[in-house]
Amino acid sequence: MSSEQITLVVEKEDEGMRAALIEHDEVVSFYFQSDTKEGYLGDLFLGKVLENRLSQVGWFISLGNDLTGFLPRNKCGNGPLPETGAFRLVQIDKEARDGKEAGLTENIQITGEHIILLPRRSYVAVSKKILVQCGERLKRMVSGWCSEGEGAIIRTAAAQLDDDTLYAEFMALKQRWHKLINQLEVENEQKRIFRQFSFVPALINENHFPSKCLLYSNVALSLDGLSASTIIQSTIQAHPFRAHHLESIYEAALQPSVPLQSGASLIIEYTETLTTIDVNSGAMRFHDNWEHTAYQINCMAAKEIAKQLRLRQIGGMILIDFLRMKEASSREKLLEKFSKYTTADPSLVHIHGYTKMGLVELTRKRKRYGLRDRTVDRRRNTRRNVDS
């Protein structure tokens, strides 16, 4: 559990629910949950394998209620491969986006506040934010709790928990899993069988269960799955985004251009395969020292890019065209700073380095449908309306 206090502003609108996460009086993330979707991140389904010709890369799975997902071959569990017409227990690990089906996995995760049960994976992993010595001790201890074929992920907050409480949480997760397995024995149709978190608790979980959450919304919200350690102070407001002065920030986050100090800017463009970010020097004056000025602009841009990735929920492959710098030391220092700026992001950001063309390549783990995806879908729907 984090000792931080956060504010969540949630507003029901015609297409679904949008939410803003605020930390230290600053908006750090916008989220969106569509009313038209039946499957959300972490949902478990009993699915039925559809006949398809893509078995070399994966299988399309019917999840019921006209919902389909795609199970990649490398995310199948141990045992026989899927066969047409067979039932499989799958979990959504990427929400549907860009007109594509939800991404599925058979490597199920049952999530707790301090530890995650991996009932089908026989390894134990530890958060990289836990000190090595503490992490090694926790790993040895948790490995002893796992039955054959089981594993776990030890979350950052576990380092502050006593062993008995962590054990009790782990055993409760195992009990939940066994209950689900028993339920499967009487099911004979494809459908969702378990939702770990409703919308608000899911966001709280992804942001490490803060000790207190101030929640403002225009409708009553489900808190199913919420940890007892997070205190919720809930207030109903008619227009919460307007009341908290979020509309202008939200609209700005829908635009491709992001202004920086001294006239520089970012141009953020989305495609269905990747996101490109261009650093534009604009009216910035370079005088006689291009290298120094370009480095200063790039550092400024890197900090803003790290902020925008989380704010807009940009995931997948990302290419950044920083201002060119001749000195290798300047380029490496920029990557070091950029890496530090992304450490607060709850999603995994991996900076791969420079391509042969001098672009910075990175990936951010894509999980939940976000502002970036809503922008792409709106653009696609506009094109369809024009074409029709």
Buried (B, 14 or more C-beta within 10 A) or exposed (E): BBEBBBBBBBBBEEBBBBBBBBBEEEBBBBBBBBEEBBBBBBBBBBBBBEEEEEBEEBBBBBBBEEBBBBBBEEBBBEEEEBEEEEBBBBBBBBBBBBEEBBBBBBBBBBBBBBBBBBBBBEEBBBBEEBEEEBBEBBBEBBBEBBEEEBBBBBBBBBBEBEEEEBBEBBEEBBEBBEEBEEEEEEEEEBBBBBBBBBBBBBBBBBBBBBEBBBBBBBEEBEBEBBBEBBEBEBEEBEEBBEBBEBEEBBEEBEEEEBEBEBEBBBBBEBEEEBBBBBBBBEEBEEEEEEBBBBBBBBBBBBBBBBBBBBBBBBBBBBBBBBBEBEEEEBBEBBBEBBBEBBEEBBBEBEBEEBEEEEBBBBBBBBBBBBBBBBBBBEEEEEEEEEEE
